[in-house]
């Protein structure tokens, strides 16, 4: 794919606007309806940087939409598929690597001040060692990165900085990456208007329909609590859906589809309670935070970052990992004051998140190692 586009010329750091290149995860376009929290985060971050006057270039799959300059490095017709035969999976990965490689080449030629790496790929570690780069860790440790670091194939130069989206997610990475920081994900509260909770007796759930998201446990918990469950999101694992979820449809369980941002906000705000049911160590959990922003209290399994997001005003954590414990949390959470739930979500703002990213970036670029425009209160230690 051609990369003929005007590249910005870099300039010295300081309090001035920065030339920022963002490397996105290329499986899906950065556009609504988002396929997951990583795409949502990339969109919000790029828009927030651009709105602050930075010159931002987003390298992404075709079909992406942003306030930043979008450079398309992969056709929209490319469809990432899981569970392919090994040879086809290898060819698919080669396509992705070639696309990201073209972005890395453009970054090296573009005179950017800094790279923000959201790619989940090893390539930026290998090819951009001499370029200031902030890598945001959205997943538990990835073996292809950990192995390369431990074997010395991916040296960690002083120009690379790493932040995790939660303290829980940082625990797995901290043994491999030095000087690891934690900056929680954030949202724009105005993008998630307060809902009415008008569907009395209805719980809501949102996310990719895959086994690790635990929709089957949410269904059982809602039924045990005497509530219907309406859920939104793409069916990312068709076998799981057909085997485990579909048999429940029509008996107080309803799939409303994969919703765009506006419809998702209305959906989250309509529930009496939101159920978060991860059965893995969820690195963050944006949908739980978005539901809280809409005033909908959250009942959650206590895995991953859920205890970092949900306080006593925002929801209730189950005291176990099964449907019965989650049902008890649902019953307790649905009584919470919706105004206080929304106020709890305000702790995680996009402004605070990007303030902290800017601090990390400027500490890489300034000679004395200190941010030139500090927002230290926004950085979670």
C-alpha positions in Angstrom: 0.0 0.0 0.0 1.4 3.4 -0.9 2.4 5.7 1.9 2.6 8.9 -0.1 1.6 11.6 2.4 3.2 14.7 3.9 5.3 13.8 6.9 5.8 16.5 9.6 9.3 17.7 10.4 10.4 17.4 14.0 11.3 20.2 16.4 12.8 20.5 19.8 10.9 19.5 22.9 9.7 22.0 25.5 6.3 23.5 26.2 5.5 23.5 22.4 3.2 21.2 20.6 4.7 17.9 19.7 4.9 15.8 16.5 3.4 12.5 17.7 3.2 9.3 15.7 0.7 6.7 17.0 1.1 3.1 16.0 -2.2 1.3 16.4 -3.1 -2.4 16.6 -4.0 -3.2 13.0 -6.6 -6.0 13.4 -9.5 -3.5 13.2 -10.1 0.0 12.1 -10.0 2.8 14.7 -13.6 3.7 14.3 -17.0 3.3 16.0 -18.5 0.8 16.7 -15.2 -0.2 18.2 -14.2 -3.9 18.3 -12.7 -3.6 21.7 -11.3 -1.4 24.4 -7.9 -1.0 22.6 -9.5 0.5 19.6 -11.6 2.8 21.8 -8.5 3.9 23.8 -6.5 4.6 20.6 -9.3 6.7 19.2 -9.7 8.7 22.4 -6.0 9.2 22.9 -5.4 10.4 19.3 -8.3 12.8 19.4 -7.2 14.2 22.8 -3.7 14.8 21.7 -4.9 16.5 18.5 -7.4 18.6 20.4 -4.5 20.0 22.5 -2.7 21.3 19.4 -0.2 18.5 18.9 0.5 17.4 15.3 -0.6 13.8 15.5 -0.3 11.1 12.8 -2.2 7.8 13.4 -1.0 4.8 11.5 -3.9 2.4 11.3 -6.1 0.1 9.2 -8.1 1.7 6.4 -11.5 2.9 7.6 -10.1 4.6 10.7 -11.6 7.9 11.7 -9.7 10.5 13.8 -9.0 14.1 14.5 -5.4 13.1 13.9 -4.0 12.7 10.4 -4.7 9.1 9.5 -2.2 7.1 7.4 -3.7 3.9 6.2 -1.2 1.0 6.2 -3.6 -1.9 5.8 -6.6 -2.3 3.5 -10.0 -2.3 5.1 -10.8 -5.5 3.2 -8.2 -7.4 5.4 -10.0 -9.5 7.9 -8.1 -10.8 10.9 -9.2 -14.4 11.7 -8.4 -16.6 14.6 -8.1 -20.4 14.6 -6.7 -20.7 11.1 -4.4 -23.5 10.0 -0.8 -22.8 10.9 0.2 -21.9 7.3 -2.7 -19.5 6.8 -2.1 -18.0 10.3 1.6 -17.4 9.3 0.6 -15.7 6.1 -1.9 -13.5 7.9 0.8 -12.5 10.4 3.1 -11.6 7.5 0.5 -9.2 6.1 0.2 -7.5 9.5 4.0 -7.4 10.0 4.5 -5.9 6.5 1.9 -3.2 7.2 3.3 -2.2 10.5 6.8 -2.3 9.0 5.7 0.3 6.5 4.5 2.5 9.4 7.8 2.0 11.2 9.7 3.1 8.1 7.5 6.2 7.7 8.1 7.0 11.4 11.8 6.8 10.9 11.6 9.2 7.9 9.1 11.5 9.3 11.0 13.6 11.9 8.5 12.9 14.7 9.3 13.9 18.3 7.9 10.8 19.8 6.1 7.5 19.0 3.2 6.3 21.1 3.1 2.5 20.6 -0.3 0.8 20.9 0.6 -2.0 18.4 1.1 -5.1 20.6 3.9 -6.0 18.1 7.6 -6.7 18.7 8.6 -4.7 15.7 8.7 -1.2 17.3 11.0 -2.5 20.0 13.5 -3.8 17.4 13.3 -1.1 14.8 12.8 2.1 16.8 15.4 1.6 19.5 16.9 5.0 18.9 13.5 6.9 18.7 11.7 8.2 21.8 8.8 5.9 22.4 6.0 5.5 24.9 4.5 2.0 24.9 1.2 1.5 26.5 0.7 -2.0 27.9 -3.0 -3.1 27.4 -2.5 -6.8 27.8 -0.9 -9.3 30.2 2.8 -10.1 29.2 3.0 -11.1 25.5 5.4 -14.0 25.0 6.9 -12.7 21.8 7.9 -9.5 23.5 9.0 -11.0 26.9 11.1 -13.6 25.2 12.9 -11.0 23.0 13.6 -8.8 26.0 14.9 -11.7 28.1 17.1 -13.0 25.3 18.5 -9.5 24.6 17.1 -9.3 21.0 15.0 -6.4 22.0 17.2 -4.1 24.1 15.4 -1.6 26.2 17.1 1.7 25.6 16.6 4.8 27.8 14.5 6.4 25.1 11.7 3.9 25.6 9.2 4.3 28.4 6.5 1.8 29.4 3.1 2.4 31.1 0.5 -0.2 32.1 -3.3 0.6 32.1 -3.7 -0.8 35.6 -1.6 -1.9 38.6 -2.9 -5.4 38.3 -1.8 -5.6 34.7 1.6 -4.2 35.6 2.4 -7.0 38.0 3.1 -9.4 35.1 5.2 -7.0 33.2 7.3 -5.5 36.0 9.8 -8.4 36.1 10.7 -7.8 32.5 10.4 -4.0 32.0 12.3 -1.5 34.1 10.7 1.7 35.5 7.2 0.6 34.7 4.5 3.3 35.4 0.7 2.9 35.8 -1.7 5.3 34.1 -5.3 4.2 34.2 -7.4 4.4 31.1 -9.8 7.4 31.0 -13.0 8.5 29.3 -14.7 11.8 28.5 -17.5 11.9 30.9 -19.5 14.1 28.5 -19.4 11.3 26.0 -21.4 9.1 28.4 -24.5 11.0 29.5 -26.4 9.9 32.6 -29.1 7.4 31.8 -32.4 7.0 33.5 -32.2 3.3 34.5 -35.8 3.1 33.3 -35.8 -0.6 32.5 -36.6 -1.8 36.0 -35.5 -5.4 36.5 -33.1 -5.3 33.6 -29.3 -5.8 33.9 -27.0 -4.9 31.0 -23.7 -6.3 29.7 -21.4 -5.2 26.9 -18.3 -6.5 25.3 -16.9 -8.9 22.8 -18.8 -12.2 23.1 -15.9 -14.5 23.9 -15.4 -17.1 26.7 -13.0 -15.0 28.7 -15.6 -12.2 29.0 -17.8 -14.6 30.9 -21.2 -13.7 29.4 -22.5 -17.2 30.4 -21.8 -16.3 34.1 -23.5 -13.0 33.7 -26.6 -14.7 32.3 -26.8 -17.1 35.3 -26.2 -14.3 37.8 -28.9 -12.1 36.3 -31.4 -15.0 36.4 -30.5 -15.9 40.0 -31.0 -12.2 40.9 -34.5 -12.2 39.2 -33.5 -9.9 36.4 -33.4 -10.0 32.6 -30.1 -9.5 30.9 -29.7 -7.5 27.7 -26.2 -7.6 26.2 -24.4 -5.7 23.4 -21.3 -6.5 21.4 -19.8 -8.3 18.5 -19.9 -12.1 18.4 -16.2 -12.7 18.3 -16.4 -16.4 19.0 -19.3 -18.0 17.1 -18.9 -21.5 18.5 -19.0 -20.1 22.1 -22.1 -18.1 21.3 -24.0 -20.9 19.6 -23.1 -23.5 22.3 -23.3 -21.4 25.5 -25.2 -18.2 24.9 -27.8 -18.8 22.2 -29.8 -21.4 24.1 -30.7 -18.7 26.7 -32.0 -16.2 24.1 -35.7 -15.4 24.5 -35.9 -16.4 28.1 -35.1 -13.1 29.7 -31.9 -12.8 27.6 -31.6 -10.5 24.6 -28.8 -9.5 22.3 -29.2 -6.0 21.0 -26.3 -6.1 18.5 -23.0 -4.4 18.1 -23.8 -0.7 18.9 -22.0 2.5 17.9 -21.0 5.0 20.5 -24.2 6.9 20.8 -26.4 3.8 21.0 -24.1 2.1 23.4 -24.2 5.1 25.8 -28.0 5.0 25.7 -28.0 1.2 26.2 -25.6 1.3 29.2 -27.6 4.1 30.8 -30.9 2.2 30.5 -30.0 -0.7 32.7 -30.7 -0.9 36.4 -27.3 -2.5 36.9 -24.3 -3.4 34.7 -22.7 -6.8 35.1 -19.0 -7.2 34.5 -18.1 -10.9 34.4 -14.5 -11.4 33.3 -13.1 -14.9 33.9 -9.5 -13.8 33.2 -7.3 -11.1 34.6 -9.0 -8.2 32.7 -6.2 -5.6 32.2 -8.7 -2.7 32.7 -12.4 -2.9 31.8 -13.5 0.1 29.9 -17.2 -1.0 29.6 -17.6 -1.1 33.4 -16.2 2.5 33.6 -18.5 3.6 30.8 -21.5 2.1 32.5 -20.6 3.9 35.7 -20.3 7.2 33.8 -23.9 6.7 32.6 -24.9 6.3 36.2 -25.4 2.6 36.1 -23.9 0.7 39.1 -21.6 -2.2 38.4 -21.6 -5.7 39.8 -18.4 -7.4 39.0 -16.3 -10.5 39.4 -13.2 -9.4 41.4 -10.6 -10.3 38.7 -8.0 -8.1 37.0 -8.4 -4.4 37.4 -12.1 -4.5 38.6 -11.1 -3.7 42.2 -9.1 -0.7 40.9 -12.1 0.7 39.0 -15.1 -0.1 41.3 -15.3 1.6 44.6 -18.2 1.6 47.1 -19.9 4.4 45.3 -19.6 2.8 41.8 -20.7 -0.7 42.4 -20.1 -4.0 44.2 -17.5 -6.7 43.8 -18.6 -10.3 44.2 -17.1 -12.2 47.1 -16.4 -15.2 44.9 -16.0 -16.2 41.3 -19.3 -18.0 40.6 -22.7 -17.0 39.5 -24.2 -17.1 43.0 -21.6 -14.6 44.3 -22.1 -12.4 41.3 -25.9 -12.5 41.8 -25.5 -11.2 45.3 -23.4 -8.4 44.1 -26.0 -7.6 41.5 -28.7 -7.4 44.2 -26.5 -5.0 46.3 -25.4 -2.8 43.4 -28.8 -2.1 42.0 -29.7 -0.1 45.1 -26.8 2.4 44.7 -27.4 6.1 44.0 -26.9 6.8 40.3 -25.5 10.3 40.8 -22.8 8.9 43.1 -22.1 6.2 40.6 -21.5 8.7 37.9 -19.3 10.8 40.2 -17.2 7.8 40.9 -16.5 7.4 37.2 -15.2 10.9 37.0 -12.0 9.8 38.8 -10.9 8.3 35.5 -10.9 11.2 33.0 -9.3 11.3 29.5 -7.8 14.6 30.5 -5.9 13.1 33.4 -4.8 10.1 31.3 -3.4 12.3 28.6 -1.8 14.7 31.1 0.1 11.8 32.4 1.1 10.6 29.0 2.4 14.1 28.2 4.4 14.1 31.4 6.0 10.8 30.4 6.7 12.0 26.9 8.3 15.3 28.0 10.4 13.5 30.5 11.9 11.6 27.6 12.5 14.7 25.6 13.8 17.3 28.0 17.5 17.4 28.9 16.9 17.3 32.7 14.5 14.4 32.5 11.7 16.4 34.1 8.3 17.2 32.4 8.2 20.8 31.2 4.4 21.0 31.8 3.9 18.8 34.8 0.6 17.2 35.7 2.0 15.0 38.4 -1.3 14.7 40.2 -2.7 12.7 37.3 0.0 10.0 37.3 -1.0 6.9 39.3 2.3 5.8 41.1 
